[in-house]
Amino acid sequence: MVQKESGKKNRGRPRAYDPQVALDRALNMFWRAGFASTSIDDICTATGMNRPSVYAAFGDKRALFRAALERYTSISREKMSRAFSNDEPLRESLAGVYSRALDLYFAEPSAPLGCFFVGAALTPAFDDEEIRELTNSGLREFEAAFRRLIASAQERGEIGNDRDADGLAKMASATLYYLAIRSRAGEKRSTLDSYAKFAVGYICS
């Protein structure tokens, strides 16, 4: 005899996606195509989620882009922090920063994406104050990290105190942006490695 089930069945279904995985896939989509060219349908295809699920999990497209930008900031900070925090001579530290950055920019060798800040965030930042501030904050963070490396090198006597540490930090940051732009534009990794070496030599001269 089959017993009848007592009580009501639980109609709730377990979440069919991992929010972190979905956000990373959305990040890659925005990184590749940019904000304007990425549709919600593109996001649905990339994440395997339907429209209601995307809206429920992340909000509208701008909210999802902001979340992706924050995710990229976290990823880049984690990847670069070791190079910025070591006690090696300035020449080795800068070379490590640029090498790690290029590793990130060339994560997909067949289609290098460069830096998300430079390649994907600057256009929507034009008319979105929050995205603009998030982008500026991320860029300022890198510049401040370069400034600390250079100040420490001056304290150790590696470069002269008469050199403008703020100017050198801006030059180091500009090199990072150059590598980001040229990698996305299709320049070879070997060429950018050579340019990074030249920039390190100039800053440390």
C-alpha positions as CSV (number, residue, x, y, z in Angstrom):
1,M,0.0,0.0,0.0
2,V,1.4,3.4,-1.0
3,Q,1.1,6.0,1.7
4,K,0.0,9.4,0.7
5,E,2.6,12.1,1.2
6,S,1.7,14.3,4.1
7,G,2.1,18.1,3.9
8,K,2.8,20.3,0.9
9,K,5.7,19.7,-1.4
10,N,8.4,22.3,-1.4
11,R,8.0,24.2,-4.6
12,G,11.2,26.1,-4.2
13,R,14.0,25.1,-6.6
14,P,17.7,25.4,-5.8
15,R,19.6,28.2,-7.6
16,A,20.7,26.9,-11.0
17,Y,23.7,29.1,-11.2
18,D,26.7,30.2,-9.2
19,P,26.6,34.0,-8.8
20,Q,30.4,34.3,-8.9
21,V,30.7,32.2,-12.0
22,A,27.9,34.2,-13.7
23,L,29.5,37.5,-12.8
24,D,32.9,36.4,-14.2
25,R,31.2,35.4,-17.4
26,A,29.4,38.7,-17.7
27,L,32.7,40.4,-16.9
28,N,34.4,38.6,-19.8
29,M,31.5,39.5,-22.1
30,F,31.7,43.2,-21.2
31,W,35.5,43.1,-21.4
32,R,35.4,41.6,-24.9
33,A,32.6,43.7,-26.5
34,G,32.2,46.8,-24.3
35,F,29.2,48.1,-22.5
36,A,27.2,49.4,-25.4
37,S,27.7,46.4,-27.6
38,T,26.7,43.9,-24.9
39,S,23.0,43.2,-24.7
40,I,21.1,41.4,-22.0
41,D,20.6,38.6,-24.4
42,D,24.4,38.3,-24.7
43,I,24.6,38.2,-20.9
44,C,21.9,35.5,-20.8
45,T,23.8,33.4,-23.3
46,A,27.1,33.8,-21.6
47,T,25.8,33.0,-18.1
48,G,23.2,30.5,-19.0
49,M,20.6,32.5,-17.1
50,N,17.3,33.8,-18.4
51,R,16.3,37.5,-18.3
52,P,14.3,37.4,-15.0
53,S,17.2,35.6,-13.3
54,V,19.7,38.2,-14.5
55,Y,17.6,41.1,-13.4
56,A,16.8,39.4,-10.0
57,A,20.5,38.6,-9.4
58,F,22.2,41.7,-10.6
59,G,19.6,44.4,-11.5
60,D,19.8,46.2,-14.9
61,K,22.7,46.2,-17.3
62,R,24.4,49.2,-15.8
63,A,24.2,47.6,-12.3
64,L,25.7,44.4,-13.7
65,F,28.5,46.4,-15.4
66,R,29.3,48.1,-12.1
67,A,29.4,44.8,-10.4
68,A,31.7,43.5,-13.2
69,L,34.0,46.6,-12.8
70,E,34.2,46.0,-9.0
71,R,35.0,42.3,-9.7
72,Y,37.8,43.3,-12.1
73,T,39.2,45.7,-9.6
74,S,39.4,42.9,-7.0
75,I,41.0,40.5,-9.5
76,S,43.6,43.0,-10.7
77,R,44.4,44.1,-7.1
78,E,44.9,40.5,-6.1
79,K,47.2,39.7,-9.1
80,M,49.3,42.8,-8.7
81,S,49.5,43.2,-5.0
82,R,52.5,40.8,-4.6
83,A,54.5,42.7,-7.2
84,F,53.7,46.0,-5.5
85,S,54.4,44.8,-1.9
86,N,57.7,43.1,-2.3
87,D,61.0,44.5,-1.0
88,E,63.0,43.9,-4.2
89,P,65.0,46.6,-5.9
90,L,62.8,49.0,-7.9
91,R,64.0,47.7,-11.2
92,E,62.8,44.1,-10.3
93,S,59.6,45.4,-8.7
94,L,58.6,47.4,-11.8
95,A,59.5,44.6,-14.1
96,G,57.3,42.3,-12.0
97,V,54.4,44.7,-12.1
98,Y,54.5,45.0,-15.9
99,S,55.0,41.2,-16.4
100,R,52.0,40.4,-14.2
101,A,49.9,43.1,-16.0
102,L,50.8,41.6,-19.3
103,D,49.9,38.1,-18.0
104,L,46.4,39.5,-17.2
105,Y,46.1,41.4,-20.5
106,F,47.1,38.3,-22.5
107,A,45.1,35.8,-20.5
108,E,43.5,34.9,-23.8
109,P,46.5,34.7,-26.2
110,S,44.3,34.4,-29.3
111,A,42.4,37.6,-28.4
112,P,44.2,39.8,-25.9
113,L,41.7,42.0,-24.0
114,G,44.1,44.5,-22.4
115,C,42.9,46.3,-19.2
116,F,39.1,46.4,-18.4
117,F,39.5,49.9,-17.0
118,V,41.0,51.2,-20.3
119,G,39.2,49.0,-22.8
120,A,35.7,48.7,-21.4
121,A,35.1,51.2,-18.6
122,L,36.1,54.6,-20.0
123,T,33.2,54.9,-22.5
124,P,30.3,54.3,-20.1
125,A,32.2,56.4,-17.5
126,F,31.6,59.4,-19.6
127,D,28.0,59.7,-18.5
128,D,27.8,57.6,-15.4
129,E,29.3,59.2,-12.4
130,E,29.5,56.0,-10.3
131,I,31.3,54.1,-13.1
132,R,33.6,57.1,-13.6
133,E,34.5,57.2,-9.9
134,L,35.1,53.4,-9.7
135,T,37.3,53.7,-12.7
136,N,39.2,56.7,-11.4
137,S,39.6,55.0,-8.0
138,G,41.1,51.9,-9.6
139,L,43.5,53.9,-11.7
140,R,44.5,56.1,-8.7
141,E,45.2,53.0,-6.7
142,F,47.8,51.8,-9.2
143,E,49.4,55.2,-9.3
144,A,49.6,55.4,-5.5
145,A,51.2,51.9,-5.5
146,F,53.8,53.1,-8.0
147,R,54.4,56.2,-5.9
148,R,55.1,54.0,-2.8
149,L,57.6,51.8,-4.8
150,I,59.5,54.9,-6.0
151,A,59.5,56.5,-2.6
152,S,60.9,53.4,-1.0
153,A,63.6,53.2,-3.7
154,Q,64.6,56.8,-2.9
155,E,64.8,56.0,0.8
156,R,67.2,53.1,-0.1
157,G,69.3,55.3,-2.3
158,E,68.5,53.4,-5.6
159,I,67.4,56.6,-7.3
160,G,68.1,60.2,-6.4
161,N,65.9,62.2,-4.1
162,D,66.1,65.1,-6.6
163,R,63.9,63.1,-9.0
164,D,60.2,63.9,-9.0
165,A,58.6,60.8,-7.4
166,D,55.1,61.9,-8.4
167,G,56.1,62.5,-12.0
168,L,57.9,59.1,-12.1
169,A,54.7,57.4,-10.6
170,K,52.6,59.0,-13.4
171,M,55.1,57.8,-16.0
172,A,55.0,54.3,-14.5
173,S,51.2,54.4,-14.6
174,A,51.2,55.7,-18.2
175,T,53.4,52.8,-19.2
176,L,50.8,50.4,-17.7
177,Y,48.1,52.1,-19.8
178,Y,50.2,51.9,-22.9
179,L,50.7,48.2,-22.5
180,A,47.0,47.8,-22.0
181,I,46.0,49.7,-25.1
182,R,48.6,48.2,-27.4
183,S,47.9,44.6,-26.2
184,R,44.2,45.1,-27.1
185,A,45.2,46.6,-30.4
186,G,47.1,43.4,-31.3
187,E,50.7,44.2,-30.5
188,K,52.8,41.1,-29.7
189,R,53.7,40.2,-26.2
190,S,57.4,40.2,-27.0
191,T,57.3,43.7,-28.3
192,L,55.5,45.0,-25.2
193,D,57.9,43.1,-22.9
194,S,60.7,45.0,-24.7
195,Y,58.9,48.3,-24.2
196,A,58.3,47.6,-20.5
197,K,62.0,46.9,-20.1
198,F,62.9,50.2,-21.7
199,A,60.4,52.1,-19.5
200,V,61.9,50.4,-16.3
201,G,65.4,51.3,-17.4
202,Y,64.4,55.0,-17.9
203,I,62.5,55.2,-14.6
204,C,65.4,53.6,-12.7
205,S,68.2,55.5,-14.4
